[in-house]
Amino acid sequence: MSVERRAETVDAQYAAILRFVRRRVDSDAEAEDVAQDVFAAAAASLARSAGAAPPTLGWLYTVARRRLVDRLRRRRAETVSLEVVGDPPAAADAYGPLVARTLERALSALPDAQRRVVSLRLLEGRSFGEIAARLDVTEEACRMRFLRGLEALRRAFEEEGLTP
């Protein structure tokens, strides 16, 4: 393939990739950045395997798709500076101890069978099978005790005006 023909092919591939990317990003500048990343990867691939055929358009689309996914992941993973968020309101300082007191009071008000199941499930992370074996009851009984216990805890939290 002549140099001119190869240049035309690369130009056509670049235009196709740029259109593909542009439909999926917010700005022309971002589309250009992604397209350049794709062709930089193609150039690196060619440099690693001397004498190899130039990348096909399908390969370039695949690289472009991966670059777009990577950008989306990075964007979602960005964090907000604590300076931007500011200090929490003073009421938030009292929230934790109030939750702890309410939970302790609500747990102590539960019947013993429900309290043991709720404690083993929520605080120790035990499975219903483990709890059933430990308490010598059926898994269904454990599930029912757990659901009833959670309902009682929810009511106690609502009475205190606590919501998630």
TORVO-262463 format. One record per residue: residue number from 1; residue in one letter; x, y, z of N, C-alpha, C in turn. Coordinates in steps of 0.001 Angstrom, whole numbers. Layout:
% residues N
n,res,neast,nnorth,nup,caeast,canorth,caup,ceast,cnorth,cup
NUM,a,X,Y,Z,X,Y,Z,X,Y,Z
...
END
This chain:
% residues 164
n,res,neast,nnorth,nup,caeast,canorth,caup,ceast,cnorth,cup
1,m,853,-1164,0,0,0,0,900,1229,0
2,s,594,2180,-836,1416,3378,-944,1230,4260,281
3,v,2182,5142,496,2139,6046,1639,910,6945,1561
4,e,586,7432,349,-589,8306,190,-1869,7548,531
5,r,-1960,6332,42,-3159,5522,286,-3291,5198,1777
6,r,-2174,4881,2418,-2185,4594,3857,-2613,5840,4640
7,a,-2144,7007,4228,-2519,8263,4887,-4015,8523,4730
8,e,-4555,8237,3542,-5991,8403,3315,-6786,7460,4207
9,t,-6304,6240,4349,-6982,5255,5186,-6991,5721,6637
10,v,-5845,6184,7115,-5748,6658,8496,-6654,7867,8694
11,d,-6675,8794,7734,-7557,9961,7837,-9023,9541,7910
12,a,-9413,8573,7092,-10799,8101,7097,-11122,7405,8419
13,q,-10172,6606,8929,-10394,5932,10200,-10500,6954,11344
14,y,-9650,7959,11306,-9679,8980,12350,-11028,9698,12342
15,a,-11500,10040,11159,-12792,10721,11050,-13918,9841,11591
16,a,-13889,8563,11282,-14925,7642,11758,-14883,7514,13278
17,i,-13693,7375,13835,-13544,7246,15283,-13963,8540,15976
18,l,-13583,9665,15411,-13953,10955,15986,-15477,11118,16012
19,r,-16157,10743,14937,-17629,10817,14909,-18224,9902,15975
20,f,-17689,8696,16054,-18160,7710,17036,-18043,8260,18456
21,v,-16883,8820,18759,-16626,9332,20103,-17459,10587,20361
22,r,-17543,11466,19373,-18255,12743,19545,-19715,12527,19935
23,r,-20327,11466,19428,-21720,11191,19776,-21872,10744,21225
24,r,-20762,10451,21881,-20829,9884,23230,-20197,10746,24324
25,v,-19689,11916,23956,-19087,12795,24954,-19740,14168,24883
26,d,-19385,15013,25849,-20028,16320,25967,-19458,17405,25074
27,s,-18192,17286,24691,-17589,18397,23947,-16688,17897,22821
28,d,-16449,18808,21862,-15536,18487,20765,-14124,18254,21287
29,a,-13715,19046,22272,-12359,18914,22818,-12171,17542,23465
30,e,-13175,17099,24197,-13084,15777,24829,-13056,14672,23767
31,a,-13840,14850,22708,-13841,13870,21620,-12469,13806,20962
32,e,-11867,14945,20732,-10515,14985,20151,-9519,14266,21056
33,d,-9619,14506,22363,-8709,13854,23312,-8833,12330,23247
34,v,-10057,11843,23231,-10268,10394,23193,-9758,9825,21877
35,a,-10088,10488,20761,-9640,10003,19452,-8110,9979,19387
36,q,-7470,10989,19935,-6005,11011,19941,-5450,9877,20796
37,d,-6102,9599,21922,-5675,8467,22757,-5765,7157,21980
38,v,-6845,7010,21216,-7046,5788,20431,-5921,5628,19417
39,f,-5605,6689,18712,-4578,6587,17680,-3170,6526,18277
40,a,-2987,7059,19470,-1699,6888,20159,-1519,5413,20533
41,a,-2611,4769,20964,-2543,3333,21265,-2253,2540,20004
42,a,-2832,2954,18875,-2572,2264,17607,-1107,2413,17212
43,a,-563,3612,17373,846,3845,17031,1757,3023,17939
44,a,1427,2961,19206,2232,2162,20139,2166,684,19772
45,s,999,231,19374,837,-1162,18964,1682,-1465,17735
46,l,1676,-550,16780,2494,-741,15578,3983,-751,15907
47,a,4376,110,16839,5793,183,17216,6245,-1102,17906
48,r,5371,-1717,18668,5731,-2957,19379,5854,-4137,18440
49,s,5059,-4159,17406,5080,-5306,16492,5464,-4828,15093
50,a,6749,-4698,14891,7265,-4207,13608,6804,-5120,12479
51,g,6367,-4517,11412,5949,-5262,10241,4509,-5728,10294
52,a,3809,-5429,11366,2410,-5848,11497,1521,-4951,10645
53,a,393,-5472,10299,-570,-4697,9516,-1142,-3593,10395
54,p,-1517,-2477,9787,-2121,-1389,10568,-3419,-1872,11212
55,p,-3785,-1261,12326,-4996,-1686,13018,-6234,-1508,12136
56,t,-7164,-2419,12316,-8408,-2326,11555,-9351,-1354,12249
57,l,-10356,-933,11527,-11324,4,12078,-12052,-627,13270
58,g,-12333,-1899,13206,-12986,-2588,14325,-12153,-2529,15593
59,w,-10846,-2723,15449,-9939,-2644,16593,-9951,-1229,17157
60,l,-9945,-237,16285,-9959,1157,16723,-11258,1487,17468
61,y,-12390,964,16988,-13660,1169,17694,-13610,545,19092
62,t,-13031,-629,19182,-12919,-1300,20477,-12080,-479,21444
63,v,-10959,31,20977,-10104,863,21827,-10851,2133,22223
64,a,-11568,2738,21290,-12332,3954,21579,-13395,3673,22642
65,r,-14093,2575,22507,-15130,2206,23474,-14509,2049,24861
66,r,-13357,1405,24935,-12689,1211,26228,-12228,2532,26823
67,r,-11730,3417,25989,-11303,4738,26478,-12499,5522,27030
68,l,-13640,5405,26371,-14849,6087,26846,-15293,5522,28195
69,v,-15241,4218,28334,-15610,3587,29606,-14644,4023,30699
70,d,-13352,4067,30400,-12356,4503,31384,-12634,5935,31844
71,r,-12957,6814,30908,-13258,8208,31265,-14488,8287,32154
72,l,-15501,7507,31835,-16713,7505,32639,-16417,7011,34051
73,r,-15624,5961,34169,-15261,5450,35494,-14480,6482,36297
74,r,-13535,7144,35654,-12757,8170,36350,-13657,9306,36809
75,r,-14587,9705,35963,-15492,10800,36305,-16351,10425,37503
76,r,-16819,9180,37546,-17648,8737,38666,-16830,8609,39942
77,a,-15549,8343,39811,-14701,8135,40982,-14157,9435,41552
78,e,-14364,10544,40860,-13852,11816,41366,-14518,12126,42694
79,t,-13744,12700,43588,-14278,13027,44899,-14405,14531,45051
80,v,-15205,14918,45980,-15410,16326,46263,-14507,16703,47420
81,s,-13853,17827,47312,-12993,18305,48372,-13816,18597,49619
82,l,-13268,18301,50785,-13973,18581,52024,-14163,20071,52239
83,e,-13300,20879,51661,-13458,22326,51769,-14723,22781,51064
84,v,-15060,22133,49977,-16268,22479,49233,-17504,22080,50022
85,v,-17442,20930,50689,-18581,20423,51430,-18855,21267,52663
86,g,-17813,21682,53343,-17992,22478,54547,-18216,21606,55766
87,d,-18421,22262,56888,-18645,21556,58142,-20081,21079,58228
88,p,-20273,19905,58823,-21644,19427,58994,-22363,20279,60033
89,p,-23657,20343,59966,-24390,21112,60973,-24189,20510,62359
90,a,-24341,21304,63359,-24098,20865,64732,-25008,19708,65126
91,a,-26215,19671,64591,-27149,18603,64936,-26609,17237,64532
92,a,-25768,17193,63514,-25218,15915,63055,-24303,15299,64112
93,d,-23685,16136,64949,-22817,15622,66007,-23605,14804,67021
94,a,-24847,15146,67245,-25675,14454,68216,-26353,13227,67614
95,y,-26327,13093,66308,-27054,12021,65638,-26525,10644,66015
96,g,-25220,10457,65983,-24616,9154,66287,-24960,8647,67677
97,p,-24714,9448,68721,-25060,8985,70067,-26565,8739,70237
98,l,-27393,9552,69595,-28837,9355,69685,-29238,8031,69039
99,v,-28630,7715,67902,-28901,6436,67235,-28474,5282,68135
100,a,-27309,5393,68728,-26798,4324,69595,-27721,4120,70802
101,r,-28140,5222,71439,-29036,5098,72595,-30375,4490,72191
102,t,-30908,4943,71065,-32201,4434,70597,-32095,2952,70269
103,l,-31024,2552,69598,-30830,1143,69248,-30699,287,70500
104,e,-29926,761,71463,-29746,0,72708,-31079,-150,73440
105,r,-31822,937,73527,-33116,900,74208,-34101,-14,73469
106,a,-34133,94,72125,-35064,-715,71333,-34696,-2199,71405
107,l,-33403,-2502,71361,-32983,-3912,71466,-33353,-4492,72826
108,s,-33161,-3719,73882,-33469,-4236,75221,-34973,-4431,75414
109,a,-35786,-3710,74633,-37244,-3846,74741,-37773,-5056,73975
110,l,-36954,-5626,73083,-37400,-6781,72295,-37506,-8020,73170
111,p,-38419,-8930,72848,-38420,-10232,73528,-37064,-10915,73290
112,d,-36660,-11715,74246,-35331,-12342,74210,-35072,-13091,72901
113,a,-36040,-13852,72413,-35851,-14638,71189,-35587,-13729,69992
114,q,-36334,-12623,69895,-36128,-11683,68785,-34796,-10962,68935
115,r,-34474,-10534,70152,-33223,-9799,70389,-32009,-10646,69998
116,r,-32024,-11926,70350,-30883,-12790,70021,-30739,-12931,68493
117,v,-31853,-13140,67796,-31787,-13293,66339,-31327,-11993,65684
118,v,-31904,-10869,66101,-31528,-9575,65519,-30060,-9286,65798
119,s,-29605,-9519,67005,-28197,-9269,67361,-27252,-10151,66560
120,l,-27577,-11430,66471,-26708,-12337,65723,-26675,-11981,64240
121,r,-27803,-11577,63704,-27870,-11260,62267,-27243,-9896,61977
122,l,-27660,-8855,62685,-27182,-7505,62383,-25786,-7211,62922
123,l,-25541,-7590,64147,-24286,-7204,64779,-23142,-8171,64508
124,e,-23466,-9453,64346,-22416,-10439,64093,-22382,-10919,62655
125,g,-23421,-10585,61881,-23444,-10950,60465,-23661,-12435,60208
126,r,-24272,-13123,61114,-24508,-14564,60966,-25619,-14831,59956
127,s,-25544,-15972,59302,-26606,-16373,58371,-27759,-16959,59176
128,f,-28928,-17027,58535,-30080,-17608,59220,-29822,-19080,59547
129,g,-29086,-19779,58697,-28742,-21170,58975,-27899,-21304,60234
130,e,-26905,-20431,60383,-26062,-20455,61576,-26867,-20120,62833
131,i,-27722,-19104,62700,-28529,-18686,63843,-29472,-19819,64259
132,a,-30106,-20442,63268,-31044,-21531,63556,-30333,-22670,64277
133,a,-29153,-23028,63827,-28402,-24109,64469,-27997,-23719,65893
134,r,-27592,-22492,66065,-27136,-22022,67372,-28289,-21963,68388
135,l,-29477,-21549,67909,-30618,-21395,68809,-31529,-22622,68828
136,d,-31210,-23586,67996,-31981,-24829,67900,-33442,-24559,67529
137,v,-33608,-23748,66471,-34931,-23468,65900,-34801,-23558,64392
138,t,-35916,-23442,63674,-35862,-23510,62217,-35415,-22163,61640
139,e,-34925,-22217,60403,-34538,-20981,59720,-35744,-20068,59533
140,e,-36910,-20660,59253,-38121,-19862,59065,-38470,-19108,60347
141,a,-38313,-19761,61478,-38582,-19106,62758,-37608,-17948,62967
142,c,-36353,-18157,62586,-35348,-17093,62700,-35717,-15907,61814
143,r,-36117,-16198,60601,-36511,-15113,59685,-37695,-14325,60241
144,m,-38684,-15009,60759,-39869,-14347,61305,-39492,-13503,62517
145,r,-38671,-14042,63408,-38228,-13275,64579,-37431,-12047,64143
146,f,-36610,-12240,63135,-35798,-11136,62636,-36691,-10035,62063
147,l,-37650,-10401,61230,-38541,-9408,60623,-39358,-8675,61681
148,r,-39880,-9398,62647,-40645,-8758,63712,-39760,-7855,64564
149,g,-38546,-8297,64834,-37603,-7475,65590,-37241,-6201,64849
150,l,-36998,-6318,63535,-36686,-5128,62738,-37849,-4148,62720
151,e,-39042,-4668,62637,-40222,-3799,62648,-40305,-3037,63968
152,a,-40032,-3708,65070,-40046,-3051,66378,-38942,-1990,66456
153,l,-37768,-2290,65910,-36675,-1306,65897,-37053,-92,65049
154,r,-37677,-351,63903,-38095,749,63027,-39069,1668,63758
155,r,-40038,1080,64457,-41006,1892,65202,-40305,2723,66278
156,a,-39337,2134,66967,-38605,2858,68011,-37840,4036,67416
157,f,-37240,3833,66252,-36509,4913,65609,-37462,6008,65140
158,e,-38616,5614,64638,-39598,6611,64194,-40111,7437,65371
159,e,-40310,6782,66508,-40766,7493,67703,-39749,8547,68148
160,e,-38487,8276,67924,-37418,9235,68284,-37233,10292,67188
161,g,-37939,10110,66079,-37796,11054,64962,-36544,10818,64137
162,l,-35978,9622,64224,-34772,9283,63468,-35135,8607,62157
163,t,-34575,9126,61112,-34747,8516,59786,-33380,8395,59149
164,p,-33233,7472,58227,-31913,7318,57597,-31531,8518,56765
END
